[in-house]
Amino acid sequence: MPTAFTTKFGLTTQISHQAILLPEIYFFALSLNHFLASSRQKKIGILVAKKIKCTLNRHTTKKKEIHLKFQYGDGANSTKPTQLIKGQDKRKKAYYTESLTIPITKISEEFKVTCYGGSVILGITKDTLKNALNKKRPSDKDIDKGTKEKIGILVAKKIKCTLNRHTTKKKEIHLKFQYGDGANSTKPTQLIKGQDKRKKAYYTESLTIPITKISEEFKVTCYGGSVILGITKDTLKNALNKKRPSDKDIDKGTKVKLGLSRDEEIIGEVSFNLMFLATDPPREKMEQIESLKDQTIGIMMIDKIKMKNRYGHKGYLRVTLVNEIASTENYFTTTDKECKECPFGIILPIVSTPDLSIKLQIHFSNDEIGNRRIYLEKDLWLKLMDGGQVSVSEILLYVKDNIAAKINLKISIHQPLNPLLLLPQVEEARPIDVPESIRRPSLNHQDNLESDSNDNDRERISSQHSSSSPSIAAESLENSENQTQSTLSRQSTLSRQSTLSKKSTLSRKSTLSGQSSASTNCVRQRDLLSSRDLLSSGYTRDGSLPIIRKKYLIISQISAGPHRTVNQNANSNRVYLSKDLIISSECICKEHFLESSFSNEIKYLKKLQSKYIVKLEDIVPYGNGRGIIVLEKFGESLDKVYFQFQNNSILQVFYNICKAVQFLHHHDVVHTDLCPSNIICAEPQRINIKICDLEHVKYVNEIIQFQQQALTIGFTPPEFFNREFLNARFNQDIFGLGAILFFLYSKKLLYRNKNPCRNFENRINEKITQDYISNIIIKSCKPNPEERCGISELCEDVKTLLKQENSKSSQRQHRQNSQYSQHSHGSSSNSQRTQTI
């Protein structure tokens, strides 16, 4: 497989100190790391330099053309002389489209590029290849293409949107198509009332979306102005599987129909012809075009259309390719004499004919037509066979021997592919094989957190979080044994004596036993963790413990939080307590099975680097967008330590949580899933916190699809339930903060089912006795999201209360000290009297 890497070299010249040379280096058969390190003395591969660019500073040379000579060891090759172009920064630049190849017979330290102006040397590269590559070392996973490149183009043609009656009063609507990270939108188009009394919009433009990677995410959103009317409910996979496209008809496009829904109600549908185009042209068919009569060769894309109307009348462009016709009448017209660019490309199939040509026409409002025909002659055809876009020189359109318009455009030819290739291959994720002996089952605390009638809720919940031992490995093993035994004992009634002799008993009055067994296992674990043999071994397992990358040792699985979620499949991940064997420190390995959550969490962990966010330490990708993220081990989640807080500590912890959320909002980010499980508290006092679990984070105003949200009972805003989508707002996090404060003071959930009431004021006043706390919770959890307070106001209120609490605490401490001193003084006086007597 070829390798590629883009790098820069400095050019030292006699006239100017430095210029820049930017080639993309390929090396066939080995990675660049091997290329630098290998020392085998034989023909080992080919070095390729492509996408070469040379930039010279001002006044470096008066030459109009320059060429470059690449030398590696004994091999050399040169570019053709290329014209220098003056850039906006007034520096001169030369772009080389050719790919230079140098056969490699032995590894050498000598690599240089010489810049010539005719026969005069203008400069020689100063940096070495080793230094240039070490500035940004290439990884083996990206060596085939270097930087991120386009792998294809998604095309949607003949788009039609149908809306049911009374869906909207808007007169115009537009559609936004999204596939993976790419998106494109139609122009607003007028709704027309059909015979069935439904409203319809027809779009004549062809939407194109560049594809850089295969994705599961595809959706179409219907807008009326800035208001979302509906989002497609069906998946692209289901739509294509209903009528699987065959390779014979892919050049015509595959008819796709998707339903539009809003609040779980079908409001209409979107239909379009879907095409998937390769970036490369169909070279074999293009070479045989003379023998292939009346057959489709490929798909032509006419893009970057710039038109200057010199006639004055309103006009639109019409393109004819053999029998196929496309027009810009509905989405692109021009009347002025300025050069305007068409926002959409024109997609037409190429059918082989003796005189293959493109007919361009501009139709004016006074019924006059400007014409011009472009023949696809041999030179142009060969350029198109090389791939990429080919610029066509300025085209003049005439009306009665007068120039009516000037047009510039770019043409490319693409090979059509089966749209089924847009669907990701169904492969099972490669989960970490954690032994059953250390795998912790998910806990179900539904009974504990939903019941308000029992006054012993706090005792019952806190008993599940017993005091931790100094060794986290020992804690993991002991808890694992106790929880496993508890789960089994719920299903069968074991005799109390046999249960005590093996592990533990379920009775709340009984005491834990079997600690010697856990301690023995803990000693074995510590022996394994300290074994240096693991670092040098090539095995992925040691005993019963898996090792990732020969670096991260899995100790135990960390159970999910105790709070119920509506969408149990939304959090498709596993979390493991691990140890970094290189630096001998504990860490957290979080294994993702969904591409969207994996990429989203990495994206925001990199963007939001702060003392308020858990630190990303490493990424271990599986492929297909899945993998493991390695995080710092900061502490325990709030839902495991909340029972330790007293009233004075709760405010301090909550204030720190508010400051963390304020940091997110300052960066226009909404967490959308604030709950105690996603807040980590550091030892020893548990006051310092960090926010984790960023897989559901959204930018403000970005669409939240609730089928992908966890929806944690007791903490999710009520407006999230029974809906399909909503725009992310800051006030959604404010509700989560209020629910957390209620939980910390009452040790109960604000609501207990997925259909919460819209007014929580009575429940808050009933469970929270302190008025100043209940007031904060009430204005944070208002039923109307717009009436909730902002994060700055919330921080100020909590800060004020915290100062008051600290002042009262200091006064109480002062009184206690004074009483103690008086008591001590009285005692000393009595003792003196006694001695005197």
C-alpha positions in Angstrom: 0.0 0.0 0.0 1.4 3.5 -0.8 2.2 5.9 2.0 1.8 9.6 1.9 2.7 12.6 4.1 2.6 16.3 3.4 5.6 18.2 4.7 7.5 21.5 4.2 11.1 22.4 3.4 12.8 25.7 3.6 14.7 26.9 0.5 17.8 28.9 1.2 18.7 31.3 -1.6 21.4 33.9 -2.2 18.9 36.7 -2.6 16.2 35.8 -0.1 16.6 34.1 3.3 13.8 31.6 3.0 11.1 30.3 0.7 8.8 27.3 1.2 8.5 24.1 -0.7 5.4 21.9 -0.1 5.4 18.5 -1.6 3.3 15.4 -0.7 5.8 12.5 -0.2 4.8 8.9 -1.1 6.8 5.8 -0.5 5.5 2.6 -1.9 5.7 -0.7 0.0 6.8 0.7 3.4 5.7 3.3 5.9 7.8 6.4 6.2 9.0 5.3 9.6 10.5 2.3 8.0 11.7 4.5 5.2 13.8 6.5 7.7 14.9 3.5 9.8 15.5 0.7 7.3 19.1 -0.2 6.2 18.6 -3.0 3.7 20.9 -2.6 0.7 18.6 -3.6 -2.1 15.8 -2.1 -4.3 13.2 -1.6 -1.7 10.6 0.7 -3.3 9.7 4.0 -5.0 9.6 7.5 -3.6 6.8 9.6 -5.0 6.4 13.3 -4.7 3.0 14.8 -5.8 0.9 17.9 -5.2 4.1 19.9 -5.3 4.0 23.6 -4.6 6.9 26.0 -4.4 6.6 29.5 -2.9 9.3 32.2 -3.4 9.5 35.5 -1.5 9.3 38.8 -3.2 12.2 39.9 -5.4 13.8 36.5 -5.3 13.9 36.2 -9.1 12.8 37.9 -12.2 12.4 34.5 -14.0 8.8 33.7 -15.2 9.3 30.0 -14.9 11.0 27.7 -12.4 11.5 23.9 -12.1 12.5 21.7 -9.2 15.0 18.8 -9.0 14.4 16.1 -6.3 17.4 14.0 -5.2 17.4 11.0 -2.8 20.7 9.1 -2.6 21.8 8.3 -6.1 18.4 8.8 -7.6 17.0 12.1 -9.0 14.0 13.5 -11.0 12.9 16.9 -12.1 9.6 18.7 -12.7 8.8 20.5 -15.9 9.3 24.3 -15.9 6.2 25.9 -14.5 5.0 29.5 -14.6 5.2 31.6 -11.4 1.9 33.1 -10.2 1.8 36.1 -8.0 -0.4 35.5 -4.9 -2.4 37.8 -2.6 0.6 38.0 -0.2 2.7 39.2 -3.2 4.8 36.1 -3.1 5.3 34.0 -6.2 4.0 30.5 -6.4 4.4 27.5 -8.7 2.0 24.5 -8.7 3.1 21.2 -10.2 0.5 18.7 -11.2 2.9 15.9 -12.2 4.0 13.1 -9.8 7.7 12.6 -9.6 9.1 9.1 -8.9 12.5 8.1 -7.7 13.5 4.4 -7.5 15.1 3.6 -4.2 17.9 1.1 -4.1 19.3 1.9 -0.7 18.5 4.0 2.3 20.3 7.3 2.4 20.5 10.4 4.6 20.8 12.6 1.5 17.6 14.2 0.4 17.4 17.6 -1.2 15.3 19.7 -3.6 16.9 22.3 -5.8 15.0 25.2 -7.3 16.1 26.3 -10.8 15.3 29.4 -12.9 16.4 28.1 -16.2 20.0 26.9 -15.5 20.5 29.2 -12.5 20.1 27.7 -9.1 17.7 29.9 -7.1 17.8 27.9 -3.8 18.4 24.5 -2.1 16.4 23.0 0.7 18.0 23.6 4.1 16.0 21.2 6.3 16.6 17.5 6.2 13.8 15.0 5.4 14.2 13.5 8.8 13.6 16.8 10.6 10.6 17.6 8.3 9.0 14.3 9.1 9.7 14.4 12.8 7.9 17.7 13.1 4.7 15.8 12.4 5.4 12.1 12.4 3.2 10.1 10.1 1.1 7.3 11.6 0.7 4.0 9.9 -3.1 4.3 9.8 -3.0 7.4 7.6 -0.1 6.5 5.3 -2.2 5.5 2.4 -3.6 9.0 1.6 -1.7 11.3 3.8 -4.3 13.9 4.7 -8.0 13.3 4.8 -9.3 13.1 1.2 -12.6 12.8 -0.5 -13.6 9.2 -1.3 -16.7 10.0 -3.3 -19.6 12.3 -3.9 -23.3 11.8 -2.9 -25.7 13.3 -5.4 -29.4 13.9 -4.8 -31.5 14.8 -8.0 -35.1 15.3 -8.8 -36.0 16.2 -5.2 -39.6 16.4 -4.2 -41.1 17.2 -0.8 -44.7 16.5 0.1 -46.4 17.8 3.2 -49.7 16.8 4.7 -52.5 19.3 5.1 -52.2 21.9 7.9 -48.6 21.0 8.5 -47.4 24.6 8.0 -48.6 28.0 6.8 -45.3 28.8 5.3 -45.3 29.5 1.5 -41.7 28.3 0.9 -39.7 25.5 2.3 -36.1 24.2 1.9 -34.4 20.9 2.6 -31.1 20.2 4.3 -29.4 16.9 3.4 -26.8 15.6 5.8 -24.5 12.6 5.4 -21.8 12.1 8.1 -19.9 15.4 8.4 -21.1 16.7 5.1 -24.2 18.7 4.4 -25.9 20.8 1.6 -29.2 22.6 1.3 -31.7 23.4 -1.4 -32.9 26.9 -2.3 -36.3 27.9 -0.7 -39.0 26.7 -3.1 -42.7 27.6 -3.2 -45.2 25.0 -2.0 -47.9 24.1 -4.5 -51.2 22.6 -3.5 -51.9 19.3 -5.2 -55.2 17.5 -6.1 -55.0 15.5 -3.0 -54.8 18.8 -1.1 -51.3 18.1 0.1 -48.6 20.7 -0.5 -45.6 19.8 -2.7 -42.3 21.4 -3.5 -40.2 20.4 -6.5 -36.4 21.1 -6.7 -34.6 21.1 -10.0 -31.1 21.6 -8.5 -28.7 18.7 -8.0 -27.3 18.6 -4.4 -23.8 17.2 -4.0 -22.1 16.2 -0.7 -18.4 15.3 -0.6 -17.8 12.1 1.4 -14.7 11.6 3.4 -15.8 8.4 5.2 -18.7 6.0 5.2 -21.2 6.9 7.9 -24.4 5.5 9.5 -25.8 9.0 9.8 -28.1 10.3 6.9 -31.0 12.6 7.4 -33.1 15.2 5.6 -34.5 18.1 7.5 -37.4 20.2 6.2 -37.3 23.9 7.1 -39.9 26.7 6.8 -37.6 29.7 7.1 -35.6 28.9 10.3 -38.3 26.7 11.8 -37.8 22.9 11.6 -41.0 21.3 10.2 -39.8 17.7 10.2 -36.9 15.3 10.0 -36.8 12.0 8.1 -37.6 9.1 10.3 -36.6 6.2 8.1 -32.9 5.4 7.7 -31.1 5.3 4.4 -30.3 1.7 5.0 -34.0 0.7 5.2 -34.9 2.8 2.2 -32.2 1.2 0.0 -33.0 -2.3 1.3 -36.7 -2.0 0.2 -35.5 -1.9 -3.4 -31.9 -2.8 -3.6 -30.2 -0.9 -6.5 -28.5 -3.1 -9.1 -25.2 -2.2 -10.8 -27.0 -1.9 -14.2 -29.1 1.1 -13.3 -26.8 3.1 -11.0 -26.1 5.7 -13.7 -29.7 6.8 -13.6 -29.9 7.0 -9.8 -31.8 5.1 -7.2 -35.3 6.3 -6.2 -35.4 6.9 -2.5 -38.4 7.8 -0.4 -38.2 8.8 3.3 -41.0 9.8 5.6 -40.9 13.1 7.4 -42.0 13.1 11.1 -42.5 15.6 13.8 -43.3 14.7 17.4 -43.7 11.0 16.4 -46.3 12.0 13.8 -45.8 11.5 10.1 -46.2 14.9 8.4 -45.0 14.1 4.8 -42.3 12.5 2.8 -39.1 13.4 0.8 -38.3 11.6 -2.4 -35.2 11.9 -4.6 -32.9 10.1 -7.0 -29.7 9.1 -5.1 -26.4 8.7 -6.9 -22.9 7.8 -5.5 -20.0 8.9 -7.6 -16.4 7.9 -7.4 -13.7 10.7 -7.4 -12.0 8.8 -10.3 -13.2 8.8 -13.9 -14.2 5.5 -15.7 -10.9 5.4 -17.6 -11.4 2.0 -19.3 -14.8 3.1 -20.8 -13.4 6.5 -21.8 -10.6 4.8 -23.7 -13.1 2.6 -25.5 -15.6 5.3 -26.3 -15.4 4.9 -30.0 -16.4 1.2 -29.8 -19.1 1.7 -27.1 -22.1 3.1 -29.1 -25.1 4.6 -27.3 -23.8 3.3 -23.9 -23.4 5.4 -20.8 -19.7 6.1 -20.2 -20.0 7.8 -16.8 -21.4 10.9 -15.1 -20.3 14.4 -16.0 -20.3 17.1 -13.4 -20.2 20.8 -14.5 -19.2 22.8 -11.5 -17.9 26.2 -10.5 -20.1 27.9 -13.1 -19.5 31.7 -13.2 -21.6 33.7 -15.6 -21.4 37.3 -16.6 -24.5 38.6 -18.3 -23.6 41.3 -20.8 -27.0 41.5 -22.5 -28.9 43.2 -19.6 -32.1 41.0 -19.8 -32.8 38.4 -17.1 -31.4 35.0 -18.2 -30.8 31.5 -17.0 -28.4 28.7 -18.2 -29.5 25.6 -20.1 -27.0 22.7 -20.7 -27.6 19.9 -23.2 -25.4 16.8 -23.3 -26.7 14.5 -26.1 -30.3 13.9 -25.1 -30.0 15.0 -21.5 -31.0 18.6 -20.5 -30.5 20.5 -17.3 -31.6 24.1 -16.6 -30.9 26.6 -13.8 -34.2 28.5 -14.3 -35.6 27.8 -10.9 -32.5 28.5 -8.8 -30.0 30.6 -10.7 -30.7 33.6 -12.9 -28.7 36.7 -13.7 -29.5 40.2 -14.8 -26.6 42.4 -13.9 -23.2 42.7 -15.6 -21.3 41.3 -12.6 -20.0 37.8 -12.6 -22.2 35.5 -10.5 -21.4 31.9 -9.5 -24.1 29.2 -9.7 -24.5 27.6 -6.2 -25.1 24.1 -7.6 -23.4 21.9 -10.1 -25.0 20.3 -13.1 -25.0 16.5 -13.2 -25.6 14.7 -16.5 -24.8 11.2 -17.8 -22.4 10.8 -20.8 -23.7 8.6 -23.6 -21.2 7.7 -26.3 -21.9 9.4 -29.7 -19.8 10.2 -32.7 -19.7 13.9 -32.0 -19.7 14.2 -28.3 -20.3 17.8 -27.3 -21.8 20.1 -24.6 -24.4 22.6 -25.8 -24.6 25.8 -23.7 -27.5 28.2 -24.0 -28.5 31.2 -22.1 -32.3 31.9 -22.3 -33.2 35.6 -21.9 -36.6 37.0 -20.8 -37.1 38.6 -24.2 -37.1 35.1 -25.8 -33.6 35.5 -27.3 -31.1 32.8 -26.9 -27.3 32.8 -26.7 -25.6 29.6 -28.0 -22.2 28.0 -27.8 -21.2 24.3 -28.3 -18.1 22.8 -26.6 -16.7 19.7 -28.3 -15.0 17.2 -26.1 -11.9 16.9 -28.3 -9.0 14.6 -27.8 -6.9 17.0 -25.6 -9.8 17.9 -23.4 -10.8 14.2 -23.2 -7.3 13.1 -22.1 -7.3 15.7 -19.4 -10.6 14.4 -18.1 -9.2 10.9 -18.1 -6.5 12.0 -15.7 -9.2 12.8 -13.1 -10.1 15.9 -11.2 -11.7 19.1 -12.5 -10.6 20.5 -15.8 -11.1 24.3 -16.3 -12.5 25.4 -19.6 -11.3 28.7 -20.9 -13.7 31.6 -21.1 -16.7 30.7 -23.2 -18.5 33.5 -25.1 -22.2 33.2 -26.0 -23.5 35.2 -28.9 -26.9 36.7 -29.8 -26.9 38.0 -33.4 -23.1 38.4 -33.5 -23.1 40.2 -30.2 -21.5 38.9 -27.1 -24.4 38.1 -24.7 -22.6 36.4 -21.9 -19.2 35.1 -20.7 -19.1 31.8 -18.8 -16.3 30.0 -16.9 -16.7 26.5 -15.7 -15.0 23.3 -14.6 -15.8 19.8 -15.9 -15.1 16.4 -14.4 -16.2 12.9 -15.2 -17.0 10.3 -12.5 -17.6 6.6 -12.4 -21.1 5.8 -10.9 -21.1 3.4 -7.9 -23.8 1.4 -6.2 -25.4 3.5 -3.4 -25.2 0.4 -1.2 -21.6 1.3 -0.7 -22.7 4.3 1.3 -23.9 2.0 4.0 -21.3 0.9 6.5 -20.4 -2.7 6.6 -22.1 -4.6 9.4 -19.3 -5.7 11.7 -19.5 -6.5 15.3 -17.4 -4.3 17.5 -14.4 -5.9 19.1 -15.2 -5.6 22.8 -12.6 -6.2 25.5 -12.8 -9.7 26.6 -13.2 -9.1 30.3 -13.3 -12.3 32.5 -16.5 -12.9 34.4 -14.5 -13.0 37.6 -13.9 -9.3 37.4 -16.8 -8.1 35.3 -19.2 -6.0 37.4 -22.9 -6.5 36.6 -25.1 -3.4 36.0 -26.9 -2.4 39.2 -30.6 -1.8 39.4 -31.3 0.8 42.0 -34.8 1.5 40.7 -36.5 0.4 43.9 -34.0 2.5 46.0 -34.4 5.8 44.1 -38.1 5.7 43.2 -39.7 5.1 46.6 -40.4 8.2 48.7 -42.5 6.5 51.4 -39.6 4.9 53.2 -37.6 7.1 55.4 -34.6 4.8 55.2 -33.8 5.6 51.5 -30.6 7.2 52.4 -29.4 4.3 54.5 -30.4 1.8 51.9 -28.6 3.6 49.1 -25.5 4.4 51.1 -25.2 0.8 52.2 -24.4 -0.1 48.6 -21.5 2.3 48.6 -19.6 1.0 51.6 -16.4 2.5 52.8 -13.6 2.1 50.3 -10.3 0.3 51.0 -7.0 1.9 50.2 -6.5 -0.3 47.2 -8.8 0.4 44.2 -8.0 -3.0 42.8 -9.2 -4.6 46.1 -12.3 -2.4 46.1 -13.1 -3.5 42.6 -12.7 -7.2 43.4 -14.7 -7.0 46.7 -17.5 -5.0 45.2 -17.6 -7.3 42.3 -18.0 -10.4 44.5 -20.6 -8.7 46.8 -22.7 -7.4 43.9 -22.5 -10.7 42.0 -23.6 -12.6 45.1 -26.4 -10.0 45.7 -27.7 -10.4 42.2 -27.8 -14.2 42.5 -29.5 -14.1 45.8 -32.3 -12.0 44.5 -33.3 -14.9 42.2 -32.9 -17.7 44.8 -33.1 -18.1 48.5 -29.9 -19.5 49.9 -29.4 -20.6 53.4 -27.9 -17.9 55.5 -25.1 -20.0 56.8 -23.9 -21.2 53.3 -24.1 -17.7 52.0 -22.0 -16.3 54.9 -19.4 -19.0 54.4 -18.9 -18.3 50.7 -19.1 -14.6 50.2 -21.7 -12.3 51.9 -25.4 -12.2 52.9 -28.1 -10.1 51.5 -29.6 -9.3 54.8 -29.3 -5.6 55.7 -28.4 -6.5 59.3 -25.7 -8.9 58.4 -22.0 -8.1 58.0 -19.8 -8.7 55.0 -17.6 -11.7 55.1 -15.2 -13.4 52.7 -12.7 -10.5 53.0 -9.8 -12.9 53.1 -10.7 -14.3 49.7 -10.9 -10.8 48.3 -7.6 -9.9 49.9 -5.9 -12.9 48.4 -7.2 -12.0 44.9 -6.1 -8.4 45.5 -2.5 -9.6 46.2 -2.6 -11.6 43.0 -3.8 -8.5 41.2 -1.1 -6.3 42.6 1.5 -8.9 41.7 0.3 -8.8 38.1 0.1 -5.1 38.0 3.7 -4.7 39.2 5.1 -7.4 36.8 7.5 -5.8 34.4 7.4 -8.8 32.2 4.1 -7.5 30.8 5.9 -4.6 29.1 8.2 -6.7 27.1 5.8 -9.6 26.3 4.0 -9.9 23.1 0.8 -11.3 24.7 -2.5 -9.5 24.9 -3.4 -11.2 28.1 -1.7 -12.1 31.3 -3.5 -14.8 33.4 -7.1 -13.7 33.3 -6.5 -9.9 32.7 -6.6 -8.3 29.2 -4.0 -5.8 28.1 -4.6 -3.1 25.5 -1.6 -2.1 23.3 0.7 -3.8 25.8 0.1 -0.7 27.9 -3.3 -0.6 29.6 -4.1 -3.4 32.0 -7.8 -3.9 32.6 -8.5 -4.3 36.4 -12.3 -4.3 36.6 -15.4 -3.1 34.8 -17.1 0.0 36.3 -20.8 -0.4 36.6 -23.2 2.1 35.1 -24.9 4.7 37.3 -27.9 3.7 39.4 -30.3 6.0 37.6 -32.7 4.6 35.0 -32.6 5.8 31.4 -35.3 5.7 28.8 -33.1 4.8 25.9 -30.9 2.1 27.3 -29.1 1.6 24.1 -28.1 5.2 23.8 -25.1 4.8 26.1 -23.5 2.0 24.1 -20.2 1.8 25.9 -18.3 0.1 28.7 -16.1 1.7 31.3 -13.1 -0.1 32.9 -10.8 0.7 35.7 -7.3 0.2 34.2 -3.6 0.8 34.9 -1.1 2.4 32.6 1.9 0.0 32.8 4.3 2.5 31.4 3.9 5.2 34.1 2.3 2.9 36.7 -0.7 5.0 37.3 -4.5 4.2 37.2 -6.6 5.4 34.3 -10.1 4.9 32.9 -10.6 3.0 29.6 -14.0 3.8 28.0 -15.0 1.5 25.1 -17.4 2.9 22.5 -19.5 0.8 20.1 -21.1 3.6 18.2 -19.2 5.7 15.7 -21.2 8.9 16.5 -20.6 8.8 20.3 -17.0 7.8 19.9 -16.2 10.7 17.5 -18.3 13.2 19.3 -16.7 12.6 22.7 -13.2 12.8 21.2 -14.1 16.0 19.4 -15.3 17.8 22.6 -12.6 16.4 24.9 -10.0 17.9 22.6 -11.8 21.2 22.3 -12.8 21.6 25.9 -9.5 21.2 27.7 -9.9 22.6 31.2 -9.7 21.9 34.9 -13.5 21.3 34.8 -13.3 18.5 32.1 -11.7 15.1 32.5 -8.5 14.8 30.6 -8.1 12.8 27.4 -4.9 10.8 27.6 -5.0 8.4 24.6 -7.2 7.0 21.8 -7.2 3.3 20.7 -9.3 3.1 17.5 -10.8 -0.3 16.4 -11.8 0.8 12.9 -15.3 1.7 11.5 -15.2 4.7 13.8 -15.2 2.7 17.1 -12.7 2.2 19.8 -11.4 3.1 23.2 -10.7 6.5 24.8 -8.3 6.6 27.7 -9.1 9.1 30.4 -7.5 10.3 33.6 -8.6 8.6 36.9 -9.8 11.7 38.7 -12.0 10.2 41.4 -15.5 8.7 42.0 -18.8 9.7 40.4 -21.1 11.9 42.4 -23.8 9.2 42.6 -21.3 7.0 44.6 -20.2 9.7 47.2 -23.2 12.0 47.5 -24.3 10.5 50.8 -21.0 11.7 52.4 -21.8 15.4 52.0 -23.1 17.6 54.8 -25.2 20.7 54.1 -22.2 23.0 54.1 -20.2 20.8 51.7 -23.2 20.4 49.3 -23.2 24.1 48.4 -19.4 24.1 47.7 -19.7 21.0 45.5 -22.7 22.4 43.6 -20.9 25.8 43.1 -18.0 24.0 41.5 -20.5 22.1 39.2 -22.1 25.4 38.2 -18.7 26.9 37.3 -17.9 23.8 35.2 -21.2 24.2 33.3 -20.5 28.0 33.0 -17.3 27.0 31.2 -19.2 24.8 28.8 -21.8 27.6 28.0 -18.9 30.1 27.5 -17.8 27.9 24.6 -21.4 27.7 23.2 -21.7 24.0 24.3 -24.6 22.3 26.0 -24.0 19.0 27.9 -27.6 17.8 27.5 -27.1 14.9 30.0 -26.2 16.4 33.3 -26.7 13.9 36.2 -24.6 12.7 39.2 -23.1 9.8 37.1 -21.5 12.3 34.8 -19.8 14.3 37.5 -16.5 13.1 39.0 -15.5 14.1 42.6 -11.8 14.1 43.6 -10.5 12.9 46.9 -10.0 13.6 49.8 -12.9 16.0 50.5 -14.8 15.3 47.2 -15.3 19.1 46.7 -13.3 19.5 43.4 -15.2 18.1 40.5 -14.8 17.4 36.7 -17.5 16.7 34.1 -17.3 13.5 32.0 -19.3 11.6 29.4 -19.3 14.1 26.5 -20.7 11.8 23.9 -24.1 13.6 23.8 -22.7 17.2 23.9 -24.1 19.6 21.3 -23.3 23.1 20.2 -26.1 25.6 21.1 -28.9 25.5 18.5 -27.7 22.2 17.1 -30.4 19.6 16.7 -30.8 16.9 19.5 -32.2 13.7 18.3 -33.8 12.0 21.3 -33.5 8.5 20.0 -29.7 9.0 20.5 -30.1 10.5 24.0 -29.9 8.5 27.2 -32.7 10.6 28.9 -31.9 10.0 32.5 -35.0 9.7 34.8 -35.0 12.5 37.4 -32.5 14.8 35.7 -33.5 15.2 32.0 -35.6 18.3 31.2 -39.3 17.3 30.8 -39.4 18.9 27.3 -37.1 16.1 26.1 -39.7 13.4 26.5 -42.2 12.3 23.9 -40.4 14.2 21.1 -38.1 13.3 18.3 -35.8 16.3 18.1 -35.2 19.7 19.7 -32.6 22.4 19.4 -29.9 22.5 22.1 -30.4 25.3 24.6 -28.5 26.4 27.7 -31.7 26.3 29.8 -31.7 22.5 29.4 -28.5 22.2 31.4 -30.0 24.6 34.0 -32.8 22.1 34.7 -30.2 19.4 35.1 -28.4 21.5 37.7 -31.6 22.2 39.6 -32.4 18.5 39.7 -28.9 17.7 40.9 -29.2 20.2 43.8 -32.6 18.7 44.7 -31.0 15.2 44.7 -28.0 16.3 46.9 -30.3 17.8 49.6 -33.2 15.3 49.6 -31.4 12.2 48.4 -34.4 11.6 46.1 -35.2 12.1 42.5 -37.1 15.1 41.3 -39.5 12.9 39.3 -39.6 9.1 38.8 -41.0 8.3 35.4 -40.7 9.3 31.7 -43.9 11.4 31.8 -43.0 13.9 34.5 -45.4 16.6 35.6 -44.8 20.1 34.4 -44.8 21.7 37.8 -42.3 20.6 40.4 -42.8 23.4 42.9 -44.9 21.5 45.4 -42.5 18.5 45.4 -39.5 20.8 45.9 -41.1 22.7 48.8 -42.2 19.4 50.4 -38.8 17.8 50.3 -36.5 20.8 50.8 -37.0 22.6 54.1 -34.5 25.4 53.5 -36.3 28.2 51.6 -33.1 29.7 50.1 -32.2 26.3 48.6 -35.8 25.5 47.4 -36.0 29.0 45.7 -32.8 28.2 43.6 -34.2 24.8 42.6 -37.6 26.2 41.6 -36.2 28.9 39.3 -33.8 26.4 37.8 -36.6 23.8 37.1 -39.3 26.0 35.7 -41.7 24.1 33.4 -41.2 26.8 30.7 -37.6 26.6 29.6 -37.5 30.3 28.7 -38.4 31.2 32.4 -35.4 29.4 33.8 -32.5 31.4 35.2 -29.2 31.7 33.4 -25.9 30.1 34.5 -24.4 33.4 35.5 -27.3 34.2 37.8 -27.2 30.7 39.3 -23.5 31.0 40.0 -24.0 34.3 41.7 -26.9 33.0 43.9 -24.9 30.0 45.0 -21.8 32.1 45.6 -23.9 34.5 47.8 -25.4 31.6 49.8 -21.9 30.1 50.2 -20.6 33.3 51.6 -23.5 33.4 54.1 -22.9 29.8 55.1 -19.2 30.4 55.6 -19.9 33.5 57.6 -22.4 31.6 59.9 -19.9 28.8 60.2 -17.1 31.1 61.2 -19.4 32.8 63.8 -20.4 29.4 65.3 -16.7 28.4 65.4 -15.9 31.7 67.1 -18.6 31.2 69.8 -17.4 27.6 70.4 -13.9 28.8 70.8 -14.9 31.6 73.2 -17.1 29.2 75.3 -14.2 26.7 75.4 -11.8 29.4 76.6 -14.2 30.5 79.3 -14.7 27.0 80.4 -10.9 26.4 80.5 -10.4 29.7 82.5 -13.1 28.7 85.0 -11.6 25.3 85.5 -8.1 26.7 86.1 -9.6 29.2 88.8 -11.3 26.4 90.6 -8.1 24.3 90.7 -6.2 27.3 92.1 -8.7 27.8 94.9 -8.5 24.1 95.7 -4.8 24.3 96.0 -4.9 27.3 98.2 -7.4 25.7 100.6 
